[in-house]
């Protein structure tokens, strides 16, 4: 798998089609857009993008993931 680190993203919801879209931008290596996401899939991905860091995406396997987080690690404020 070839994971790329996601540096920025934008999200959108097509209310007439009842589907979401997410566009993720990589550091200096382009972007990927994911269209026609069902509400549950869309919300799961948005939750990861908003609440985790760093985030990686594999365009071939279609996997959005974190890497090497310690077990029980909480978010710091």
ZAGUVEX-914378 format. One record per residue (C-alpha): residue number from 1; chain; x, y, z. Coordinates in pm, 1 decimal, padded with zeros to 6 digits. Layout:
% ZAGUVEX-914378
+--------+------+----------+----------+----------+
| drenvo | dogu |       xx |       yy |       zz |
+--------+------+----------+----------+----------+
|    NUM |    A |        X |        Y |        Z |
...
+--------+------+----------+----------+----------+
END
This chain:
% ZAGUVEX-914378
+--------+------+----------+----------+----------+
| drenvo | dogu |       xx |       yy |       zz |
+--------+------+----------+----------+----------+
|      1 |    A |  00000.0 |  00000.0 |  00000.0 |
|      2 |    A |  00115.1 |  00352.5 | -00074.6 |
|      3 |    A | -00008.0 |  00581.6 |  00197.7 |
|      4 |    A |  00019.3 |  00958.4 |  00149.0 |
|      5 |    A | -00014.4 |  01205.3 |  00433.1 |
|      6 |    A | -00326.2 |  01422.1 |  00412.6 |
|      7 |    A | -00236.3 |  01785.8 |  00483.3 |
|      8 |    A | -00569.3 |  01958.7 |  00412.2 |
|      9 |    A | -00921.9 |  01863.6 |  00314.8 |
|     10 |    A | -01257.2 |  02007.2 |  00225.2 |
|     11 |    A | -01595.2 |  01846.1 |  00256.9 |
|     12 |    A | -01935.3 |  01892.4 |  00097.8 |
|     13 |    A | -02283.7 |  01745.5 |  00112.7 |
|     14 |    A | -02512.8 |  01720.3 | -00191.2 |
|     15 |    A | -02854.0 |  01742.4 | -00026.7 |
|     16 |    A | -03049.3 |  01666.6 | -00345.2 |
|     17 |    A | -02845.2 |  01348.2 | -00405.3 |
|     18 |    A | -02812.0 |  01261.6 | -00034.8 |
|     19 |    A | -02439.2 |  01205.4 | -00078.3 |
|     20 |    A | -02114.0 |  01351.7 |  00046.7 |
|     21 |    A | -01786.6 |  01442.3 | -00113.5 |
|     22 |    A | -01444.0 |  01474.2 |  00040.7 |
|     23 |    A | -01137.3 |  01620.3 | -00127.8 |
|     24 |    A | -00803.4 |  01555.6 |  00039.7 |
|     25 |    A | -00480.1 |  01735.4 | -00041.6 |
|     26 |    A | -00135.1 |  01582.6 | -00001.0 |
|     27 |    A |  00185.5 |  01775.3 |  00073.1 |
|     28 |    A |  00317.3 |  01872.2 | -00270.1 |
|     29 |    A |  00186.7 |  01557.6 | -00440.4 |
|     30 |    A | -00166.0 |  01638.4 | -00552.8 |
|     31 |    A | -00509.7 |  01551.1 | -00428.6 |
|     32 |    A | -00788.1 |  01295.8 | -00440.2 |
|     33 |    A | -01164.8 |  01346.3 | -00445.3 |
|     34 |    A | -01409.5 |  01087.8 | -00315.8 |
|     35 |    A | -01764.2 |  01136.2 | -00446.2 |
|     36 |    A | -02107.1 |  00990.2 | -00380.4 |
|     37 |    A | -02042.0 |  00880.0 | -00023.6 |
|     38 |    A | -02337.7 |  00745.1 |  00171.4 |
|     39 |    A | -02415.3 |  00941.4 |  00488.6 |
|     40 |    A | -02265.7 |  00682.5 |  00727.9 |
|     41 |    A | -01941.2 |  00650.6 |  00529.8 |
|     42 |    A | -01917.6 |  01028.0 |  00491.6 |
|     43 |    A | -01961.5 |  01093.1 |  00864.4 |
|     44 |    A | -01707.1 |  00825.8 |  00959.3 |
|     45 |    A | -01443.6 |  00977.3 |  00729.9 |
|     46 |    A | -01518.9 |  01333.6 |  00840.1 |
|     47 |    A | -01484.7 |  01225.3 |  01204.1 |
|     48 |    A | -01139.0 |  01079.5 |  01136.8 |
|     49 |    A | -01026.5 |  01387.7 |  00942.9 |
|     50 |    A | -01146.2 |  01625.1 |  01216.3 |
|     51 |    A | -01027.6 |  01434.4 |  01521.2 |
|     52 |    A | -00708.6 |  01247.7 |  01433.0 |
|     53 |    A | -00358.5 |  01350.2 |  01328.1 |
|     54 |    A | -00159.6 |  01266.8 |  01132.8 |
|     55 |    A | -00390.7 |  01110.9 |  00872.1 |
|     56 |    A | -00291.6 |  00903.8 |  00569.5 |
|     57 |    A | -00484.4 |  00786.1 |  00262.7 |
|     58 |    A | -00411.1 |  00500.3 |  00022.9 |
|     59 |    A | -00579.2 |  00564.4 | -00314.4 |
|     60 |    A | -00540.3 |  00203.5 | -00433.8 |
|     61 |    A | -00675.9 |  00030.3 | -00123.5 |
|     62 |    A | -00916.9 |  00320.6 | -00050.1 |
|     63 |    A | -00810.0 |  00333.2 |  00315.8 |
|     64 |    A | -00810.4 |  00641.2 |  00541.9 |
|     65 |    A | -00592.9 |  00570.7 |  00845.4 |
|     66 |    A | -00381.3 |  00689.1 |  01132.7 |
|     67 |    A | -00040.5 |  00537.6 |  01199.1 |
|     68 |    A |  00135.6 |  00419.7 |  01513.3 |
|     69 |    A | -00075.6 |  00579.9 |  01786.2 |
|     70 |    A | -00013.7 |  00468.0 |  02140.9 |
|     71 |    A | -00294.3 |  00262.8 |  02296.8 |
|     72 |    A | -00509.1 |  00475.5 |  02526.6 |
|     73 |    A | -00361.5 |  00799.2 |  02398.2 |
|     74 |    A | -00608.0 |  01080.7 |  02453.9 |
|     75 |    A | -00643.8 |  01405.0 |  02266.9 |
|     76 |    A | -00462.8 |  01695.4 |  02432.9 |
|     77 |    A | -00611.7 |  02042.6 |  02463.7 |
+--------+------+----------+----------+----------+
END
